[in-house]
Amino acid sequence: MDRLEELKQKYAGALAAVKENGVVLAHLHVQDNKLFMQGAAPSENGKNAVWNAIKAANPAYDDITADITIDSSLPQPAPAPANQTYTVQPGDTLSKIAKQFYGNANAYMKIFDANKDRLSDPNKIKTGQELVIPAAT
């Protein structure tokens, strides 16, 4: 694997934050054996989100150079869709709920993963239980 791919994998969270926050990258390459990232964020929050992801991947950030400026003329990213809650009805299954919310019964694990604090098994839900339904993305 070349150095660029290795660093892109290491900083995948930062690259995801770039996309999620509307950051426009002008440069993304290896320079002096470090990942060189240069771009502009539409807001201070977007810039901070990228930096937080960089620090989460490597608190020393000794193998990355990031030059992120703020350009308020860039389009602001759309707000993240909100989660919903759903009260389990008699006869419900996670697959049935997934089909109702996502149009795909196979997406039931998305609901299960969002409710691991209250569910231990995707096949065991109880009538009256409140479930978090993650936004469809």
Secondary structure, DSSP 8 states (H G I E B T S, - for coil): --HHHHHHHHTHHHHHHHHHTT-EEEEEEEETTEEEEEEEESSHHHHHHHHHHHHHH-TT-TTEEEEEEE-TTS---------EEEE--TT--HHHHHHHHHS-GGGHHHHHHHTTTT-S-TT---TT-EEEE----
